[in-house]
Amino acid sequence: HDRKGMRNRNAFVYSSLVIGFLLIILSVSYVYSSYKADRERIIDRLHLNASFVGLWLTKSFDDSSFVLKDMVNDLSVNGLHTFNENPLEHNAELSYLREKEDALPNATLAFIVDNKCRLTHSKTLNDIDLSEREYCKVFKKNQDQELVVTLPFRDLQQRNVVVQGHKIIDDDGNFAGMVGISTNLKFFNSTIRHLNLPESTGISILSSNLHLLASVPKSNVDIGKVIDISRVSPAVFEVLYQKGEVVFSSDIYNDGYVDTVYVRKIK
């Protein structure tokens, strides 16, 4: 059916899977206004957009994981130095971090924590206890794990970010710290906003705990906040978990109009 004043849409998804070696997940979903005669064409277009965004996200995090691994190897050659121990070497290590930070499009900040999870290298702050952060807890709990991507959280400067980190180990194989990069959630809008989306089409990216990472057009939910899924049947998620994607129709906006929703996990 046709309706005037049709507003642009955003969408949501709940999922959990691994991107390469990473533990956390980014999931994509799309909403399109429900035209029964064009359903197949609509779903084909949504599938194409999902494939594009999925490849972009996977490549972004794969690229930064390789860079983090190289950083760990480079910085481990001569060991790490605090400013009090050796200001010259410490500043050289900071310059190295800034170089890598500038080279990665998804890097808001590159930083290093020590074996006690204290922030030792950063262009902004230093000597801060970060032991309660998810990445520190993950590495200390899982000795064999080398890479982590966190759920979204607010950093020390109150930005909504996710952190991707690579463990540093000592000669005995024990946790010696981490090299990490934080990604501002605004980064995720940087590509999807350039998609040529038809009118009344929306796209959103969510983390596995339903925090909104990006939404085009702008959502009525703030970036970093949790999406409400109470209007979605549990059966929809069963299909998503089993098949990795699902299409369903729902008045998810509670406005009297039924929308076609395509949800896909990013692999």
Phi, psi and chi 1 to 4 in degrees:
 res  aa     phi    psi   chi1   chi2   chi3   chi4
   1 HIS       -  160.7   60.7  -82.2      -      -
   2 ASP  -108.0  145.7 -171.2   13.2      -      -
   3 ARG  -147.5  140.1   70.4 -179.6 -168.4 -106.3
   4 LYS   -79.9  158.2  -64.8 -178.4  179.8  179.6
   5 GLY    64.8   27.5      -      -      -      -
   6 MET   -65.5  124.3 -167.1  176.9  -60.4      -
   7 ARG   -92.1  154.6   67.4  173.8 -177.7  -93.5
   8 ASN   -65.4  155.7  -72.7  -27.3      -      -
   9 ARG  -120.1  155.4  -62.3  -64.7 -168.0  172.5
  10 ASN  -126.7  174.2   58.1  -71.7      -      -
  11 ALA  -147.7 -175.5      -      -      -      -
  12 PHE  -151.2  168.2   59.1   86.4      -      -
  13 VAL  -161.8  153.8   63.7      -      -      -
  14 TYR  -122.8  127.1  172.9   71.5      -      -
  15 SER  -160.3  168.2   73.7      -      -      -
  16 SER  -151.6  119.8 -179.6      -      -      -
  17 LEU  -159.5  178.6   77.3  158.6      -      -
  18 VAL  -105.4  134.9  175.5      -      -      -
  19 ILE   -97.8  105.4  -61.9  179.3      -      -
  20 GLY    57.3 -119.8      -      -      -      -
  21 PHE   -90.9    0.9  -61.8  103.0      -      -
  22 LEU   -88.7  156.2  -50.5 -177.2      -      -
  23 LEU   -94.7  -24.4  -66.7 -179.7      -      -
  24 ILE  -108.0  163.0 -142.1   22.6      -      -
  25 ILE  -125.3  143.8  -26.2   22.5      -      -
  26 LEU  -118.6  132.9  -59.4  173.9      -      -
  27 SER  -123.2  152.0  -57.6      -      -      -
  28 VAL  -123.7  143.7 -179.2      -      -      -
  29 SER  -145.1  157.8   71.3      -      -      -
  30 TYR  -135.5  147.3  -58.6   80.2      -      -
  31 VAL  -124.5  138.9  176.0      -      -      -
  32 TYR  -136.2  143.4 -157.7  109.5      -      -
  33 SER   -60.1  145.3  -64.2      -      -      -
  34 SER   -85.5  102.9 -179.6      -      -      -
  35 TYR  -113.3  110.3  -66.0   92.9      -      -
  36 LYS   -60.0  -39.3  -66.8 -178.6  179.8  179.0
  37 ALA   -68.7  -24.6      -      -      -      -
  38 ASP  -107.1   18.5  -66.3  -26.1      -      -
  39 ARG   -57.4  -46.4 -177.5  176.9  174.9   83.5
  40 GLU   -65.1  -41.7  -71.5 -171.9    8.4      -
  41 ARG   -64.0  -40.1  179.5 -178.9   61.3   81.1
  42 ILE   -60.5  -48.8  -68.7  167.8      -      -
  43 ILE   -65.8  -38.2  -66.6  172.7      -      -
  44 ASP   -60.0  -43.3  -74.3  -15.7      -      -
  45 ARG   -65.9  -42.1  178.9   60.0 -177.8  -95.8
  46 LEU   -64.6  -38.5  -61.2 -179.5      -      -
  47 HIS   -63.2  -42.0 -172.9  -83.1      -      -
  48 LEU   -63.0  -46.3  177.9   63.7      -      -
  49 ASN   -63.2  -39.6  -74.0  -22.6      -      -
  50 ALA   -62.9  -40.5      -      -      -      -
  51 SER   -63.0  -42.9  -62.9      -      -      -
  52 PHE   -63.0  -49.8  172.8   79.8      -      -
  53 VAL   -66.6  -37.3  176.1      -      -      -
  54 GLY   -61.6  -44.5      -      -      -      -
  55 LEU   -63.5  -41.1  -72.2  170.8      -      -
  56 TRP   -63.0  -46.4  166.6   68.4      -      -
  57 LEU   -65.0  -44.3  -76.3  170.9      -      -
  58 THR   -61.9  -44.3  -57.9      -      -      -
  59 LYS   -65.0  -41.1 -173.4  177.2 -172.9  -54.5
  60 SER   -58.0  -46.1  -65.3      -      -      -
  61 PHE   -78.3  -31.2  -80.6   85.7      -      -
  62 ASP   -65.0  -44.0  -78.2  -11.2      -      -
  63 ASP   -60.5  -46.2  -72.7  -11.3      -      -
  64 SER   -69.9  -28.3   50.4      -      -      -
  65 SER   -67.5  -37.0   70.0      -      -      -
  66 PHE   -66.2  -41.6  -74.2  122.3      -      -
  67 VAL   -63.3  -42.9  170.9      -      -      -
  68 LEU   -61.4  -40.2  -77.0  168.6      -      -
  69 LYS   -62.7  -43.6 -175.1  174.9 -177.9  178.8
  70 ASP   -63.1  -39.1  -73.2  -18.8      -      -
  71 MET   -61.9  -43.4  -68.3  171.1   70.8      -
  72 VAL   -60.6  -44.2  168.2      -      -      -
  73 ASN   -63.9  -44.7  -68.5  -25.2      -      -
  74 ASP   -64.6  -45.3  -68.4  -16.9      -      -
  75 LEU   -74.8  -18.4  -67.4  167.1      -      -
  76 SER   -83.6  -13.8  -63.5      -      -      -
  77 VAL   -60.2  -50.4  172.1      -      -      -
  78 ASN  -107.1    5.1  -62.8  -43.4      -      -
  79 GLY    77.6  165.9      -      -      -      -
  80 LEU   -99.9  151.0  -66.6  168.4      -      -
  81 HIS  -128.2  136.6  -54.6   82.5      -      -
  82 THR   -80.9  163.9   65.7      -      -      -
  83 PHE   -63.0  -38.2 -178.8   80.7      -      -
  84 ASN   -68.7  -34.2  -68.7  -26.8      -      -
  85 GLU   -72.0  -48.9  -68.3  171.1  -17.5      -
  86 ASN  -154.9   89.6 -168.5  -35.9      -      -
  87 PRO   -57.5  -37.0  -23.2   33.4      -      -
  88 LEU   -64.2  -49.5 -169.0   62.5      -      -
  89 GLU   -67.0  -38.1  -70.8  -66.9  -25.4      -
  90 HIS   -61.5  -44.3  179.8   79.8      -      -
  91 ASN   -66.7  -34.3  -73.9  -26.8      -      -
  92 ALA   -65.0  -38.4      -      -      -      -
  93 GLU   -68.4  -37.0  -68.9  157.4    4.3      -
  94 LEU   -64.5  -39.7  -76.2  176.8      -      -
  95 SER   -63.7  -38.3  -64.7      -      -      -
  96 TYR   -63.0  -43.3  176.6   81.2      -      -
  97 LEU   -60.9  -44.2  -75.1 -177.6      -      -
  98 ARG   -64.0  -35.9  -75.1 -165.9  -70.2  -90.5
  99 GLU   -61.7  -45.8  175.1 -172.8  -33.8      -
 100 LYS   -69.8  -37.3  -63.2  -61.1 -176.9 -178.2
 101 GLU   -60.0  -42.9 -176.9 -178.6  -60.8      -
 102 ASP   -69.2  -25.9  -68.5  -19.4      -      -
 103 ALA   -81.2  -19.1      -      -      -      -
 104 LEU  -102.6  118.8  -72.9  170.0      -      -
 105 PRO   -63.7  -24.9   21.0  -31.3      -      -
 106 ASN   -94.0    4.3   59.8  -36.3      -      -
 107 ALA   -92.6  117.1      -      -      -      -
 108 THR   -86.3  -38.4  -59.2      -      -      -
 109 LEU  -153.0  133.0  176.6   71.1      -      -
 110 ALA  -102.4  138.5      -      -      -      -
 111 PHE  -153.6  167.4   64.9   96.4      -      -
 112 ILE  -133.6  137.6  -60.4  172.9      -      -
 113 VAL  -117.2  153.7  -60.3      -      -      -
 114 ASP   -91.4 -169.9   63.6   14.7      -      -
 115 ASN   -68.5  -14.8   61.5  -21.1      -      -
 116 LYS  -100.9    9.5  -64.2 -179.6 -179.9  179.0
 117 CYS    61.4   37.6  -80.3      -      -      -
 118 ARG   -97.7  137.5  -66.1 -162.1   69.6   83.8
 119 LEU   -70.6  115.4 -177.6   63.4      -      -
 120 THR  -108.0  -29.2   58.8      -      -      -
 121 HIS  -132.6  120.6  -64.5   67.4      -      -
 122 SER  -168.5  149.0  164.8      -      -      -
 123 LYS   -77.8   -8.5   68.0 -178.3  179.0 -176.0
 124 THR  -112.9  -63.0   53.1      -      -      -
 125 LEU  -124.1  159.6  -57.5  168.4      -      -
 126 ASN  -147.1  163.3  -80.8  -59.3      -      -
 127 ASP    55.5   50.3 -163.3   28.1      -      -
 128 ILE  -120.4  135.9  -64.5  173.9      -      -
 129 ASP   -74.2  117.9 -177.7    7.4      -      -
 130 LEU  -116.7   23.0  -62.0  176.1      -      -
 131 SER   -65.5  -18.9   58.2      -      -      -
 132 GLU   -88.6   -3.1  -67.7  -58.7  -50.5      -
 133 ARG   -70.6  150.8  -66.8  -62.1 -164.6 -160.8
 134 GLU   -58.3  -42.4  179.3 -174.0   -8.4      -
 135 TYR   -62.9  -38.1   45.1   81.2      -      -
 136 CYS   -67.5  -42.4  -77.6      -      -      -
 137 LYS   -63.3  -40.5  -69.5 -177.9  176.3 -179.7
 138 VAL   -63.2  -48.4  167.0      -      -      -
 139 PHE   -67.5  -37.1  -76.6  140.9      -      -
 140 LYS   -72.0  -29.1  -72.9 -171.1  172.4 -176.9
 141 LYS   -83.5  -32.9 -177.3  178.4  179.6 -179.4
 142 ASN  -116.6   97.5  -57.3  -76.7      -      -
 143 GLN   -63.8  -31.8 -172.9  171.8   -2.6      -
 144 ASP   -87.1   -7.5  -63.7  -28.3      -      -
 145 GLN   -82.9  132.0 -172.0  168.9  -33.3      -
 146 GLU  -107.4  -29.0  -69.8 -172.6  -22.2      -
 147 LEU  -123.5  148.5  -76.4  165.7      -      -
 148 VAL  -148.1  145.7   65.3      -      -      -
 149 VAL  -125.7  125.7  179.4      -      -      -
 150 THR   -83.9  167.7   68.8      -      -      -
 151 LEU   -72.9  160.7  -65.6  169.7      -      -
 152 PRO   -62.3  144.6  -21.1   32.9      -      -
 153 PHE  -156.5  170.5   65.7   95.0      -      -
 154 ARG   -92.0  126.9  -76.2 -169.4  175.8  -88.5
 155 ASP   -82.0 -173.1   67.2    6.9      -      -
 156 LEU   -64.2  -20.9  -63.8  171.1      -      -
 157 GLN  -102.2   15.7  -65.7 -179.1  -62.6      -
 158 GLN    65.6   29.3  -62.4  -55.4  -55.9      -
 159 ARG   -94.5  143.8  -63.7  171.5  -62.8 -159.0
 160 ASN   -77.7  117.4  -73.2  -53.7      -      -
 161 VAL  -138.7  164.3  -59.6      -      -      -
 162 VAL  -119.9  151.8  -65.2      -      -      -
 163 VAL  -119.0  134.0  164.7      -      -      -
 164 GLN  -112.6  126.2 -175.3  175.3    6.7      -
 165 GLY  -134.5  153.9      -      -      -      -
 166 HIS  -123.8  129.6 -164.9  -65.1      -      -
 167 LYS   -68.8  142.3 -179.4 -167.6  -71.1 -175.4
 168 ILE  -103.9  132.6  -56.4  170.6      -      -
 169 ILE  -119.0  152.5   57.8  173.7      -      -
 170 ASP   -87.7 -175.0   60.2   22.4      -      -
 171 ASP   -64.3  -20.6  -67.3  -22.8      -      -
 172 ASP   -95.6    4.1  -62.4  -38.9      -      -
 173 GLY    83.4   11.4      -      -      -      -
 174 ASN   -90.4  159.3  -61.9  -43.9      -      -
 175 PHE   -62.3  121.1  176.2   70.9      -      -
 176 ALA  -116.7   -0.8      -      -      -      -
 177 GLY   141.1 -166.1      -      -      -      -
 178 MET  -152.9  141.4 -177.3 -163.3   81.6      -
 179 VAL  -100.6  128.5  177.1      -      -      -
 180 GLY  -136.3  159.3      -      -      -      -
 181 ILE  -128.6  138.9   61.9  166.4      -      -
 182 SER  -102.0  146.2   66.7      -      -      -
 183 THR  -121.9  117.6  -60.5      -      -      -
 184 ASN   -64.6  136.4 -165.4  -46.3      -      -
 185 LEU   -60.8  -20.2  -62.5 -166.7      -      -
 186 LYS   -62.5  -24.1  -66.6  179.0 -179.4  178.6
 187 PHE   -58.8  -36.2  163.3   76.1      -      -
 188 PHE   -67.9  -20.9  -62.8  104.2      -      -
 189 ASN   -80.5  -13.2  -92.5   12.4      -      -
 190 SER   -65.3  -28.2   63.7      -      -      -
 191 THR  -101.7  -45.0  -69.0      -      -      -
 192 ILE   -66.0  -22.8   63.9  172.6      -      -
 193 ARG   -70.2  -16.7   69.8 -174.6  178.4 -168.2
 194 HIS   -91.2   -3.7  -64.3  -58.1      -      -
 195 LEU   -66.4  140.9  -70.8  175.3      -      -
 196 ASN   -85.5   78.8 -176.1   24.1      -      -
 197 LEU   -84.0  134.8  -62.5  175.6      -      -
 198 PRO   -63.1  161.8  -19.1   31.1      -      -
 199 GLU   -58.5  142.4 -176.0 -178.0    0.1      -
 200 SER    67.4   19.8   68.6      -      -      -
 201 THR  -105.3  143.5  -57.5      -      -      -
 202 GLY  -135.3  160.4      -      -      -      -
 203 ILE  -141.7  137.1  172.6  172.9      -      -
 204 SER  -136.6  151.8  -64.9      -      -      -
 205 ILE  -120.7  131.5  -55.7  173.2      -      -
 206 LEU  -127.7  155.1  -82.0   78.1      -      -
 207 SER   -83.5  174.1   64.4      -      -      -
 208 SER   -67.9  -18.9   61.3      -      -      -
 209 ASN  -100.4   23.3   63.0  -15.2      -      -
 210 LEU    71.0   20.2  -63.0  179.9      -      -
 211 HIS   -82.6  134.9  -76.5   73.1      -      -
 212 LEU   -74.9  119.3 -175.6   65.2      -      -
 213 LEU   -93.9  -34.8  -56.4 -177.1      -      -
 214 ALA  -159.6  153.2      -      -      -      -
 215 SER  -156.6  126.7 -177.9      -      -      -
 216 VAL  -132.9  122.7  174.7      -      -      -
 217 PRO   -67.6  176.1   28.0  -35.7      -      -
 218 LYS   -56.1  132.3 -170.7  178.2 -174.3  -61.7
 219 SER   -82.9  161.5  168.6      -      -      -
 220 ASN   -81.4   -1.0   56.8   -0.9      -      -
 221 VAL  -104.2  132.5  177.1      -      -      -
 222 ASP   -68.9  146.3  -68.2  -23.6      -      -
 223 ILE   -57.7  134.3  -62.6  -62.7      -      -
 224 GLY    93.6  -13.1      -      -      -      -
 225 LYS   -89.2  164.3  -61.3  -63.6 -175.5 -179.1
 226 VAL   -85.3  138.8  176.7      -      -      -
 227 ILE   -86.5  139.8  -62.9  -66.0      -      -
 228 ASP   -84.5  123.4  179.2   16.3      -      -
 229 ILE  -114.1   17.1   60.3  167.5      -      -
 230 SER   -63.1  -21.7   60.4      -      -      -
 231 ARG   -90.2    2.6  -61.6 -173.9   60.0   80.3
 232 VAL  -102.6  132.3 -178.9      -      -      -
 233 SER   -66.9  139.2  166.7      -      -      -
 234 PRO   -56.6  -28.6  -25.6   34.8      -      -
 235 ALA   -62.0  -31.3      -      -      -      -
 236 VAL   -62.0  -43.2  169.3      -      -      -
 237 PHE   -71.1  -30.2  -64.9  110.7      -      -
 238 GLU   -61.2  -43.7  -72.1  -62.1  -36.2      -
 239 VAL   -64.1  -42.3  175.5      -      -      -
 240 LEU   -59.7  -45.4  176.9   62.7      -      -
 241 TYR   -64.4  -38.3  -62.0  148.1      -      -
 242 GLN   -78.5  -40.1  -67.3  173.8   12.4      -
 243 LYS  -109.1  -13.0  -62.8 -175.4  177.6 -179.4
 244 GLY    84.2   -4.0      -      -      -      -
 245 GLU  -158.6  159.6   62.0 -179.4    0.8      -
 246 VAL  -158.2  145.7   63.9      -      -      -
 247 VAL  -120.9  132.3  178.3      -      -      -
 248 PHE  -150.7  162.6   62.7   99.0      -      -
 249 SER  -112.3  136.4  -62.9      -      -      -
 250 SER  -162.8  147.4  174.8      -      -      -
 251 ASP   -86.4   68.3  177.2   14.6      -      -
 252 ILE   -72.7  -13.7   59.5  174.0      -      -
 253 TYR   -98.9   -1.3  -63.7   96.3      -      -
 254 ASN    55.5   44.1 -166.6   27.3      -      -
 255 ASP  -121.0   10.2   60.3    1.8      -      -
 256 GLY    89.0   -0.4      -      -      -      -
 257 TYR  -115.2  137.2  -64.3  104.6      -      -
 258 VAL   -91.7  132.0  175.0      -      -      -
 259 ASP  -114.4  151.6  -64.8  -61.4      -      -
 260 THR   -90.6  125.4  -62.5      -      -      -
 261 VAL  -118.7  128.0 -176.2      -      -      -
 262 TYR  -114.9  125.1  173.6   65.8      -      -
 263 VAL  -122.8  135.0  178.5      -      -      -
 264 ARG  -141.1  136.2  179.7  177.6 -179.8  179.3
 265 LYS   -76.4  149.0  -67.9 -179.1 -178.3  179.1
 266 ILE   -96.1  125.6  -65.3 -179.5      -      -
 267 LYS  -102.2      -  -59.2  178.8 -179.5  179.8
